[in-house]
Amino acid sequence: MNIKKDDLTGPEIVELINAHLHGMTLLSPPESIHALNLDSLRKPDITFWSAWEDKELMGCGALKELDAEHGEIKSMRTSSSHLRKGVAKQMLQYIIEEAKKRGYRKLSLETGSQAAFEPARRLYASFGFQYCKPFSDYQEDSNSVFMKKEL
């Protein structure tokens, strides 16, 4: 698997992000959806990566800088044809290593509280993320859980 910085212009990544956003609308009410669209992912405080096997998109992930010592994991998604192949695990490890290189002391994330998000929560917990209160601009929400990891 080759992970590379992505400019979010290729048709494969556009399709994956759109599928990600659509999937969120099926699982969460609009006020509880915190997934970012393509324009938001192109902001300068966000670095976005895609994972490839030859010319096939396997998944993606992003890191948003909240401040000089705190990053937020965003847009973790595995292509449906590559589920349960370890794509998310490798992407998460890559993002954690990048956060360490940047000198971040903490990583945080928001994910859904519904059963469909249980695999994601287990993955994050397996990397040492712990449940926490909302961070940054997030508010308490029964459809969201918040997790953090000290680096």
CNS distance restraints for C-alpha pairs under 8 A (distance, minus, plus):
assign (resid   1 and name CA) (resid  51 and name CA) 6.33 0.50 0.50
assign (resid   1 and name CA) (resid  52 and name CA) 5.57 0.50 0.50
assign (resid   1 and name CA) (resid  53 and name CA) 5.11 0.50 0.50
assign (resid   2 and name CA) (resid  51 and name CA) 5.51 0.50 0.50
assign (resid   2 and name CA) (resid  52 and name CA) 5.11 0.50 0.50
assign (resid   2 and name CA) (resid  53 and name CA) 6.35 0.50 0.50
assign (resid   2 and name CA) (resid  54 and name CA) 8.00 0.50 0.50
assign (resid   3 and name CA) (resid  49 and name CA) 6.43 0.50 0.50
assign (resid   3 and name CA) (resid  50 and name CA) 5.64 0.50 0.50
assign (resid   3 and name CA) (resid  51 and name CA) 4.32 0.50 0.50
assign (resid   3 and name CA) (resid  52 and name CA) 6.34 0.50 0.50
assign (resid   3 and name CA) (resid  91 and name CA) 7.56 0.50 0.50
assign (resid   4 and name CA) (resid  49 and name CA) 5.34 0.50 0.50
assign (resid   4 and name CA) (resid  50 and name CA) 5.63 0.50 0.50
assign (resid   4 and name CA) (resid  51 and name CA) 6.52 0.50 0.50
assign (resid   5 and name CA) (resid  47 and name CA) 7.28 0.50 0.50
assign (resid   5 and name CA) (resid  48 and name CA) 5.86 0.50 0.50
assign (resid   5 and name CA) (resid  49 and name CA) 4.34 0.50 0.50
assign (resid   5 and name CA) (resid  50 and name CA) 6.46 0.50 0.50
assign (resid   6 and name CA) (resid  48 and name CA) 5.70 0.50 0.50
assign (resid   6 and name CA) (resid  49 and name CA) 5.09 0.50 0.50
assign (resid   6 and name CA) (resid  50 and name CA) 5.94 0.50 0.50
assign (resid   7 and name CA) (resid  42 and name CA) 7.42 0.50 0.50
assign (resid   7 and name CA) (resid  48 and name CA) 7.39 0.50 0.50
assign (resid   8 and name CA) (resid  13 and name CA) 6.14 0.50 0.50
assign (resid   8 and name CA) (resid  14 and name CA) 6.58 0.50 0.50
assign (resid   8 and name CA) (resid  38 and name CA) 6.89 0.50 0.50
assign (resid   8 and name CA) (resid  42 and name CA) 7.35 0.50 0.50
assign (resid   8 and name CA) (resid  48 and name CA) 7.84 0.50 0.50
assign (resid   9 and name CA) (resid  13 and name CA) 7.13 0.50 0.50
assign (resid   9 and name CA) (resid  14 and name CA) 6.69 0.50 0.50
assign (resid  10 and name CA) (resid  14 and name CA) 6.29 0.50 0.50
assign (resid  11 and name CA) (resid  15 and name CA) 6.09 0.50 0.50
assign (resid  12 and name CA) (resid  16 and name CA) 6.25 0.50 0.50
assign (resid  12 and name CA) (resid  57 and name CA) 6.65 0.50 0.50
assign (resid  13 and name CA) (resid  17 and name CA) 6.08 0.50 0.50
assign (resid  13 and name CA) (resid  50 and name CA) 7.66 0.50 0.50
assign (resid  13 and name CA) (resid  57 and name CA) 7.45 0.50 0.50
assign (resid  14 and name CA) (resid  18 and name CA) 6.12 0.50 0.50
assign (resid  14 and name CA) (resid  38 and name CA) 7.40 0.50 0.50
assign (resid  15 and name CA) (resid  19 and name CA) 6.09 0.50 0.50
assign (resid  16 and name CA) (resid  20 and name CA) 6.09 0.50 0.50
assign (resid  16 and name CA) (resid  59 and name CA) 7.89 0.50 0.50
assign (resid  16 and name CA) (resid  77 and name CA) 7.89 0.50 0.50
assign (resid  16 and name CA) (resid  79 and name CA) 6.79 0.50 0.50
assign (resid  17 and name CA) (resid  21 and name CA) 6.20 0.50 0.50
assign (resid  17 and name CA) (resid  37 and name CA) 7.09 0.50 0.50
assign (resid  17 and name CA) (resid  38 and name CA) 7.13 0.50 0.50
assign (resid  17 and name CA) (resid  75 and name CA) 7.98 0.50 0.50
assign (resid  18 and name CA) (resid  22 and name CA) 6.11 0.50 0.50
assign (resid  18 and name CA) (resid  37 and name CA) 7.64 0.50 0.50
assign (resid  19 and name CA) (resid  23 and name CA) 5.98 0.50 0.50
assign (resid  20 and name CA) (resid  24 and name CA) 6.35 0.50 0.50
assign (resid  20 and name CA) (resid  35 and name CA) 7.90 0.50 0.50
assign (resid  20 and name CA) (resid  77 and name CA) 6.94 0.50 0.50
assign (resid  21 and name CA) (resid  25 and name CA) 6.59 0.50 0.50
assign (resid  21 and name CA) (resid  35 and name CA) 6.45 0.50 0.50
assign (resid  21 and name CA) (resid  36 and name CA) 7.65 0.50 0.50
assign (resid  21 and name CA) (resid  37 and name CA) 7.22 0.50 0.50
assign (resid  22 and name CA) (resid  26 and name CA) 6.70 0.50 0.50
assign (resid  23 and name CA) (resid  27 and name CA) 6.62 0.50 0.50
assign (resid  24 and name CA) (resid  28 and name CA) 5.86 0.50 0.50
assign (resid  24 and name CA) (resid  33 and name CA) 6.45 0.50 0.50
assign (resid  24 and name CA) (resid  35 and name CA) 7.49 0.50 0.50
assign (resid  25 and name CA) (resid  29 and name CA) 6.66 0.50 0.50
assign (resid  25 and name CA) (resid  30 and name CA) 6.71 0.50 0.50
assign (resid  25 and name CA) (resid  33 and name CA) 7.32 0.50 0.50
assign (resid  27 and name CA) (resid 114 and name CA) 7.67 0.50 0.50
assign (resid  27 and name CA) (resid 116 and name CA) 7.84 0.50 0.50
assign (resid  28 and name CA) (resid  32 and name CA) 5.97 0.50 0.50
assign (resid  28 and name CA) (resid  33 and name CA) 6.20 0.50 0.50
assign (resid  28 and name CA) (resid 112 and name CA) 7.81 0.50 0.50
assign (resid  28 and name CA) (resid 143 and name CA) 6.83 0.50 0.50
assign (resid  29 and name CA) (resid  33 and name CA) 6.71 0.50 0.50
assign (resid  32 and name CA) (resid 141 and name CA) 7.16 0.50 0.50
assign (resid  32 and name CA) (resid 143 and name CA) 6.27 0.50 0.50
assign (resid  32 and name CA) (resid 144 and name CA) 7.05 0.50 0.50
assign (resid  34 and name CA) (resid 110 and name CA) 7.85 0.50 0.50
assign (resid  35 and name CA) (resid  74 and name CA) 7.34 0.50 0.50
assign (resid  35 and name CA) (resid  75 and name CA) 6.42 0.50 0.50
assign (resid  36 and name CA) (resid  40 and name CA) 5.63 0.50 0.50
assign (resid  36 and name CA) (resid  41 and name CA) 6.07 0.50 0.50
assign (resid  36 and name CA) (resid  74 and name CA) 7.83 0.50 0.50
assign (resid  36 and name CA) (resid  75 and name CA) 7.04 0.50 0.50
assign (resid  37 and name CA) (resid  41 and name CA) 6.21 0.50 0.50
assign (resid  38 and name CA) (resid  42 and name CA) 6.39 0.50 0.50
assign (resid  39 and name CA) (resid  43 and name CA) 7.08 0.50 0.50
assign (resid  41 and name CA) (resid  46 and name CA) 6.21 0.50 0.50
assign (resid  41 and name CA) (resid  47 and name CA) 7.79 0.50 0.50
assign (resid  41 and name CA) (resid  48 and name CA) 7.13 0.50 0.50
assign (resid  42 and name CA) (resid  46 and name CA) 6.73 0.50 0.50
assign (resid  42 and name CA) (resid  47 and name CA) 7.93 0.50 0.50
assign (resid  45 and name CA) (resid  64 and name CA) 5.60 0.50 0.50
assign (resid  45 and name CA) (resid  65 and name CA) 5.40 0.50 0.50
assign (resid  45 and name CA) (resid  66 and name CA) 7.84 0.50 0.50
assign (resid  46 and name CA) (resid  62 and name CA) 6.65 0.50 0.50
assign (resid  46 and name CA) (resid  63 and name CA) 5.57 0.50 0.50
assign (resid  46 and name CA) (resid  64 and name CA) 4.30 0.50 0.50
assign (resid  46 and name CA) (resid  65 and name CA) 6.43 0.50 0.50
assign (resid  47 and name CA) (resid  62 and name CA) 5.52 0.50 0.50
assign (resid  47 and name CA) (resid  63 and name CA) 5.31 0.50 0.50
assign (resid  47 and name CA) (resid  64 and name CA) 6.51 0.50 0.50
assign (resid  48 and name CA) (resid  60 and name CA) 7.46 0.50 0.50
assign (resid  48 and name CA) (resid  61 and name CA) 6.02 0.50 0.50
assign (resid  48 and name CA) (resid  62 and name CA) 4.26 0.50 0.50
assign (resid  48 and name CA) (resid  63 and name CA) 6.58 0.50 0.50
assign (resid  49 and name CA) (resid  60 and name CA) 5.61 0.50 0.50
assign (resid  49 and name CA) (resid  61 and name CA) 5.50 0.50 0.50
assign (resid  49 and name CA) (resid  62 and name CA) 6.01 0.50 0.50
assign (resid  50 and name CA) (resid  57 and name CA) 7.19 0.50 0.50
assign (resid  50 and name CA) (resid  58 and name CA) 7.57 0.50 0.50
assign (resid  50 and name CA) (resid  59 and name CA) 5.83 0.50 0.50
assign (resid  50 and name CA) (resid  60 and name CA) 4.27 0.50 0.50
assign (resid  50 and name CA) (resid  61 and name CA) 6.60 0.50 0.50
assign (resid  51 and name CA) (resid  57 and name CA) 6.03 0.50 0.50
assign (resid  51 and name CA) (resid  58 and name CA) 5.31 0.50 0.50
assign (resid  51 and name CA) (resid  59 and name CA) 5.15 0.50 0.50
assign (resid  51 and name CA) (resid  60 and name CA) 5.80 0.50 0.50
assign (resid  51 and name CA) (resid  87 and name CA) 7.70 0.50 0.50
assign (resid  51 and name CA) (resid  91 and name CA) 7.45 0.50 0.50
assign (resid  52 and name CA) (resid  56 and name CA) 5.49 0.50 0.50
assign (resid  52 and name CA) (resid  57 and name CA) 4.65 0.50 0.50
assign (resid  52 and name CA) (resid  58 and name CA) 5.28 0.50 0.50
assign (resid  52 and name CA) (resid  59 and name CA) 7.31 0.50 0.50
assign (resid  53 and name CA) (resid  57 and name CA) 6.61 0.50 0.50
assign (resid  53 and name CA) (resid  58 and name CA) 6.73 0.50 0.50
assign (resid  57 and name CA) (resid  79 and name CA) 6.99 0.50 0.50
assign (resid  58 and name CA) (resid  78 and name CA) 5.96 0.50 0.50
assign (resid  58 and name CA) (resid  79 and name CA) 5.20 0.50 0.50
assign (resid  58 and name CA) (resid  81 and name CA) 7.71 0.50 0.50
assign (resid  58 and name CA) (resid  82 and name CA) 5.87 0.50 0.50
assign (resid  58 and name CA) (resid  87 and name CA) 6.79 0.50 0.50
assign (resid  59 and name CA) (resid  76 and name CA) 7.55 0.50 0.50
assign (resid  59 and name CA) (resid  77 and name CA) 5.40 0.50 0.50
assign (resid  59 and name CA) (resid  78 and name CA) 4.05 0.50 0.50
assign (resid  59 and name CA) (resid  79 and name CA) 5.19 0.50 0.50
assign (resid  59 and name CA) (resid  82 and name CA) 7.92 0.50 0.50
assign (resid  59 and name CA) (resid  87 and name CA) 6.58 0.50 0.50
assign (resid  59 and name CA) (resid  88 and name CA) 7.29 0.50 0.50
assign (resid  60 and name CA) (resid  75 and name CA) 6.85 0.50 0.50
assign (resid  60 and name CA) (resid  76 and name CA) 5.64 0.50 0.50
assign (resid  60 and name CA) (resid  77 and name CA) 5.37 0.50 0.50
assign (resid  60 and name CA) (resid  78 and name CA) 6.50 0.50 0.50
assign (resid  60 and name CA) (resid  91 and name CA) 7.09 0.50 0.50
assign (resid  61 and name CA) (resid  73 and name CA) 7.41 0.50 0.50
assign (resid  61 and name CA) (resid  74 and name CA) 6.19 0.50 0.50
assign (resid  61 and name CA) (resid  75 and name CA) 5.00 0.50 0.50
assign (resid  61 and name CA) (resid  76 and name CA) 4.24 0.50 0.50
assign (resid  61 and name CA) (resid  77 and name CA) 6.50 0.50 0.50
assign (resid  61 and name CA) (resid  91 and name CA) 6.50 0.50 0.50
assign (resid  61 and name CA) (resid  92 and name CA) 7.60 0.50 0.50
assign (resid  61 and name CA) (resid  95 and name CA) 7.70 0.50 0.50
assign (resid  62 and name CA) (resid  73 and name CA) 5.87 0.50 0.50
assign (resid  62 and name CA) (resid  74 and name CA) 4.87 0.50 0.50
assign (resid  62 and name CA) (resid  75 and name CA) 5.66 0.50 0.50
assign (resid  62 and name CA) (resid  76 and name CA) 6.82 0.50 0.50
assign (resid  62 and name CA) (resid  95 and name CA) 7.46 0.50 0.50
assign (resid  63 and name CA) (resid  71 and name CA) 6.38 0.50 0.50
assign (resid  63 and name CA) (resid  72 and name CA) 5.65 0.50 0.50
assign (resid  63 and name CA) (resid  73 and name CA) 4.85 0.50 0.50
assign (resid  63 and name CA) (resid  74 and name CA) 5.87 0.50 0.50
assign (resid  63 and name CA) (resid  95 and name CA) 6.84 0.50 0.50
assign (resid  63 and name CA) (resid  99 and name CA) 7.96 0.50 0.50
assign (resid  64 and name CA) (resid  71 and name CA) 5.49 0.50 0.50
assign (resid  64 and name CA) (resid  72 and name CA) 4.99 0.50 0.50
assign (resid  64 and name CA) (resid  73 and name CA) 6.41 0.50 0.50
assign (resid  64 and name CA) (resid  74 and name CA) 6.89 0.50 0.50
assign (resid  65 and name CA) (resid  70 and name CA) 6.37 0.50 0.50
assign (resid  65 and name CA) (resid  71 and name CA) 4.57 0.50 0.50
assign (resid  65 and name CA) (resid  72 and name CA) 6.42 0.50 0.50
assign (resid  66 and name CA) (resid  70 and name CA) 5.42 0.50 0.50
assign (resid  66 and name CA) (resid  71 and name CA) 5.29 0.50 0.50
assign (resid  66 and name CA) (resid  72 and name CA) 6.70 0.50 0.50
assign (resid  66 and name CA) (resid 136 and name CA) 7.52 0.50 0.50
assign (resid  67 and name CA) (resid  71 and name CA) 6.98 0.50 0.50
assign (resid  68 and name CA) (resid 103 and name CA) 7.56 0.50 0.50
assign (resid  68 and name CA) (resid 104 and name CA) 6.54 0.50 0.50
assign (resid  69 and name CA) (resid 103 and name CA) 6.27 0.50 0.50
assign (resid  69 and name CA) (resid 104 and name CA) 3.91 0.50 0.50
assign (resid  69 and name CA) (resid 105 and name CA) 5.07 0.50 0.50
assign (resid  69 and name CA) (resid 106 and name CA) 6.47 0.50 0.50
assign (resid  70 and name CA) (resid 104 and name CA) 5.24 0.50 0.50
assign (resid  70 and name CA) (resid 105 and name CA) 6.07 0.50 0.50
assign (resid  70 and name CA) (resid 106 and name CA) 4.93 0.50 0.50
assign (resid  70 and name CA) (resid 107 and name CA) 5.79 0.50 0.50
assign (resid  70 and name CA) (resid 108 and name CA) 7.61 0.50 0.50
assign (resid  71 and name CA) (resid  99 and name CA) 6.99 0.50 0.50
assign (resid  71 and name CA) (resid 104 and name CA) 6.63 0.50 0.50
assign (resid  71 and name CA) (resid 106 and name CA) 6.47 0.50 0.50
assign (resid  71 and name CA) (resid 107 and name CA) 4.85 0.50 0.50
assign (resid  71 and name CA) (resid 108 and name CA) 6.34 0.50 0.50
assign (resid  72 and name CA) (resid 107 and name CA) 5.51 0.50 0.50
assign (resid  72 and name CA) (resid 108 and name CA) 4.77 0.50 0.50
assign (resid  72 and name CA) (resid 109 and name CA) 5.40 0.50 0.50
assign (resid  73 and name CA) (resid  95 and name CA) 7.75 0.50 0.50
assign (resid  73 and name CA) (resid 107 and name CA) 7.02 0.50 0.50
assign (resid  73 and name CA) (resid 108 and name CA) 6.34 0.50 0.50
assign (resid  73 and name CA) (resid 109 and name CA) 5.24 0.50 0.50
assign (resid  73 and name CA) (resid 110 and name CA) 7.97 0.50 0.50
assign (resid  74 and name CA) (resid 109 and name CA) 7.03 0.50 0.50
assign (resid  76 and name CA) (resid  88 and name CA) 7.04 0.50 0.50
assign (resid  76 and name CA) (resid  91 and name CA) 7.93 0.50 0.50
assign (resid  77 and name CA) (resid  88 and name CA) 7.07 0.50 0.50
assign (resid  78 and name CA) (resid  82 and name CA) 6.48 0.50 0.50
assign (resid  78 and name CA) (resid  83 and name CA) 6.20 0.50 0.50
assign (resid  78 and name CA) (resid  87 and name CA) 6.48 0.50 0.50
assign (resid  78 and name CA) (resid  88 and name CA) 6.34 0.50 0.50
assign (resid  79 and name CA) (resid  83 and name CA) 6.62 0.50 0.50
assign (resid  82 and name CA) (resid  87 and name CA) 7.29 0.50 0.50
assign (resid  83 and name CA) (resid  87 and name CA) 7.43 0.50 0.50
assign (resid  86 and name CA) (resid  90 and name CA) 6.26 0.50 0.50
assign (resid  87 and name CA) (resid  91 and name CA) 6.15 0.50 0.50
assign (resid  88 and name CA) (resid  92 and name CA) 5.93 0.50 0.50
assign (resid  89 and name CA) (resid  93 and name CA) 6.19 0.50 0.50
assign (resid  89 and name CA) (resid 123 and name CA) 7.11 0.50 0.50
assign (resid  90 and name CA) (resid  94 and name CA) 6.16 0.50 0.50
assign (resid  91 and name CA) (resid  95 and name CA) 6.23 0.50 0.50
assign (resid  92 and name CA) (resid  96 and name CA) 6.15 0.50 0.50
assign (resid  93 and name CA) (resid  97 and name CA) 6.21 0.50 0.50
assign (resid  94 and name CA) (resid  98 and name CA) 6.20 0.50 0.50
assign (resid  95 and name CA) (resid  99 and name CA) 6.12 0.50 0.50
assign (resid  96 and name CA) (resid 100 and name CA) 6.32 0.50 0.50
assign (resid  96 and name CA) (resid 107 and name CA) 7.85 0.50 0.50
assign (resid  97 and name CA) (resid 101 and name CA) 6.28 0.50 0.50
assign (resid  98 and name CA) (resid 102 and name CA) 6.29 0.50 0.50
assign (resid  99 and name CA) (resid 103 and name CA) 6.44 0.50 0.50
assign (resid  99 and name CA) (resid 104 and name CA) 5.45 0.50 0.50
assign (resid  99 and name CA) (resid 107 and name CA) 7.62 0.50 0.50
assign (resid 100 and name CA) (resid 104 and name CA) 5.61 0.50 0.50
assign (resid 100 and name CA) (resid 105 and name CA) 7.41 0.50 0.50
assign (resid 100 and name CA) (resid 151 and name CA) 6.81 0.50 0.50
assign (resid 104 and name CA) (resid 151 and name CA) 7.01 0.50 0.50
assign (resid 105 and name CA) (resid 150 and name CA) 5.89 0.50 0.50
assign (resid 105 and name CA) (resid 151 and name CA) 4.89 0.50 0.50
assign (resid 106 and name CA) (resid 148 and name CA) 6.93 0.50 0.50
assign (resid 106 and name CA) (resid 149 and name CA) 5.64 0.50 0.50
assign (resid 106 and name CA) (resid 150 and name CA) 4.48 0.50 0.50
assign (resid 106 and name CA) (resid 151 and name CA) 5.37 0.50 0.50
assign (resid 107 and name CA) (resid 148 and name CA) 5.53 0.50 0.50
assign (resid 107 and name CA) (resid 149 and name CA) 5.23 0.50 0.50
assign (resid 107 and name CA) (resid 150 and name CA) 6.53 0.50 0.50
assign (resid 107 and name CA) (resid 151 and name CA) 7.30 0.50 0.50
assign (resid 108 and name CA) (resid 135 and name CA) 7.66 0.50 0.50
assign (resid 108 and name CA) (resid 146 and name CA) 7.28 0.50 0.50
assign (resid 108 and name CA) (resid 147 and name CA) 5.60 0.50 0.50
assign (resid 108 and name CA) (resid 148 and name CA) 4.18 0.50 0.50
assign (resid 108 and name CA) (resid 149 and name CA) 6.42 0.50 0.50
assign (resid 109 and name CA) (resid 146 and name CA) 5.77 0.50 0.50
assign (resid 109 and name CA) (resid 147 and name CA) 5.38 0.50 0.50
assign (resid 109 and name CA) (resid 148 and name CA) 6.43 0.50 0.50
assign (resid 110 and name CA) (resid 144 and name CA) 6.50 0.50 0.50
assign (resid 110 and name CA) (resid 145 and name CA) 5.76 0.50 0.50
assign (resid 110 and name CA) (resid 146 and name CA) 4.61 0.50 0.50
assign (resid 110 and name CA) (resid 147 and name CA) 6.49 0.50 0.50
assign (resid 111 and name CA) (resid 117 and name CA) 7.07 0.50 0.50
assign (resid 111 and name CA) (resid 120 and name CA) 7.77 0.50 0.50
assign (resid 111 and name CA) (resid 121 and name CA) 7.52 0.50 0.50
assign (resid 111 and name CA) (resid 144 and name CA) 5.65 0.50 0.50
assign (resid 111 and name CA) (resid 145 and name CA) 5.50 0.50 0.50
assign (resid 111 and name CA) (resid 146 and name CA) 6.54 0.50 0.50
assign (resid 112 and name CA) (resid 116 and name CA) 7.93 0.50 0.50
assign (resid 112 and name CA) (resid 117 and name CA) 5.56 0.50 0.50
assign (resid 112 and name CA) (resid 143 and name CA) 5.66 0.50 0.50
assign (resid 112 and name CA) (resid 144 and name CA) 4.52 0.50 0.50
assign (resid 112 and name CA) (resid 145 and name CA) 5.87 0.50 0.50
assign (resid 113 and name CA) (resid 117 and name CA) 6.44 0.50 0.50
assign (resid 113 and name CA) (resid 118 and name CA) 7.63 0.50 0.50
assign (resid 113 and name CA) (resid 142 and name CA) 7.06 0.50 0.50
assign (resid 113 and name CA) (resid 143 and name CA) 5.08 0.50 0.50
assign (resid 113 and name CA) (resid 144 and name CA) 4.97 0.50 0.50
assign (resid 113 and name CA) (resid 145 and name CA) 5.51 0.50 0.50
assign (resid 114 and name CA) (resid 118 and name CA) 7.15 0.50 0.50
assign (resid 114 and name CA) (resid 143 and name CA) 6.70 0.50 0.50
assign (resid 117 and name CA) (resid 121 and name CA) 6.34 0.50 0.50
assign (resid 118 and name CA) (resid 122 and name CA) 6.13 0.50 0.50
assign (resid 119 and name CA) (resid 123 and name CA) 6.17 0.50 0.50
assign (resid 120 and name CA) (resid 124 and name CA) 6.26 0.50 0.50
assign (resid 121 and name CA) (resid 125 and name CA) 6.10 0.50 0.50
assign (resid 122 and name CA) (resid 126 and name CA) 6.06 0.50 0.50
assign (resid 123 and name CA) (resid 127 and name CA) 6.67 0.50 0.50
assign (resid 124 and name CA) (resid 128 and name CA) 6.68 0.50 0.50
assign (resid 124 and name CA) (resid 129 and name CA) 5.38 0.50 0.50
assign (resid 125 and name CA) (resid 129 and name CA) 4.72 0.50 0.50
assign (resid 125 and name CA) (resid 130 and name CA) 6.27 0.50 0.50
assign (resid 128 and name CA) (resid 149 and name CA) 6.24 0.50 0.50
assign (resid 129 and name CA) (resid 147 and name CA) 5.75 0.50 0.50
assign (resid 129 and name CA) (resid 148 and name CA) 5.10 0.50 0.50
assign (resid 129 and name CA) (resid 149 and name CA) 4.62 0.50 0.50
assign (resid 130 and name CA) (resid 147 and name CA) 5.13 0.50 0.50
assign (resid 130 and name CA) (resid 148 and name CA) 5.44 0.50 0.50
assign (resid 130 and name CA) (resid 149 and name CA) 6.43 0.50 0.50
assign (resid 131 and name CA) (resid 145 and name CA) 7.17 0.50 0.50
assign (resid 131 and name CA) (resid 146 and name CA) 5.68 0.50 0.50
assign (resid 131 and name CA) (resid 147 and name CA) 4.29 0.50 0.50
assign (resid 131 and name CA) (resid 148 and name CA) 6.50 0.50 0.50
assign (resid 132 and name CA) (resid 145 and name CA) 7.87 0.50 0.50
assign (resid 132 and name CA) (resid 146 and name CA) 5.43 0.50 0.50
assign (resid 132 and name CA) (resid 147 and name CA) 5.22 0.50 0.50
assign (resid 132 and name CA) (resid 148 and name CA) 6.46 0.50 0.50
assign (resid 133 and name CA) (resid 140 and name CA) 7.61 0.50 0.50
assign (resid 133 and name CA) (resid 146 and name CA) 6.19 0.50 0.50
assign (resid 133 and name CA) (resid 147 and name CA) 7.79 0.50 0.50
assign (resid 134 and name CA) (resid 138 and name CA) 5.36 0.50 0.50
assign (resid 134 and name CA) (resid 139 and name CA) 5.78 0.50 0.50
assign (resid 134 and name CA) (resid 140 and name CA) 6.17 0.50 0.50
assign (resid 134 and name CA) (resid 145 and name CA) 7.94 0.50 0.50
assign (resid 134 and name CA) (resid 146 and name CA) 5.82 0.50 0.50
assign (resid 135 and name CA) (resid 139 and name CA) 7.83 0.50 0.50
assign (resid 135 and name CA) (resid 146 and name CA) 7.70 0.50 0.50
assign (resid 140 and name CA) (resid 144 and name CA) 7.56 0.50 0.50
assign (resid 141 and name CA) (resid 145 and name CA) 7.73 0.50 0.50
